[in-house]
Amino acid sequence: MAPISDQVGDLFYANLFRMDPTTKPLFAGNIDLQGRKLVQTLGFIVDHLEDPDRLLPAAQELAVRHVSYGVTRTQYASVGAALVKSLRQLLGTAFSPEDEAAWAEVYGGLSAAMIAAAYPDTSYTKV
Ligand code: HEM
């Protein structure tokens, strides 16, 4: 996705804000910069899938920072859905059902760990 990071970012935020308008007011800054950060972070996650000892603590700290950005636990499901929709729109048939299932599994596992770290008093729900 790196070569198309600007398109991924633009489309992702358009989809996210339409699918879950509660997310829009949280993004006050430069949305282009944010889109590139998103793709960089996704790259970091993919590169470290085999290295959970590094990935998990980084994801947990990231999740705790997200509480101070005003992010709620239910918004993780919206982000996951907007991400898959954007990949499907951009990649078309190159984004296979197997790819989609793999993304859902990675994002579901990661976001469950992030939610558990950031909102420890709420019960576990896989998104
Ligand atoms: C796997 C899930 C997610 C990843 C990998 C991720 C990644 C990031 C990264 C790398 C940043 C830059 C700032 C930092 O490092 O603290 C950031 C900021 C931010 N993220 Fe996420 N995020 C995720 C989920 C979410 C969700 C569910 C929301 C809810 C809408 C969200 C909203 C935001 C906001 C509002 C900011 C700050 C924007 C700003 O003011 O600059 N993120 N995210």
Residues whose N, C-alpha, C, O or C-beta is under 5 A from the ligand:
A	BS01	HEM	T23 L26 F27 A28 G29 K37 T41 R65 Y69 V71 Q75 Y76 V79
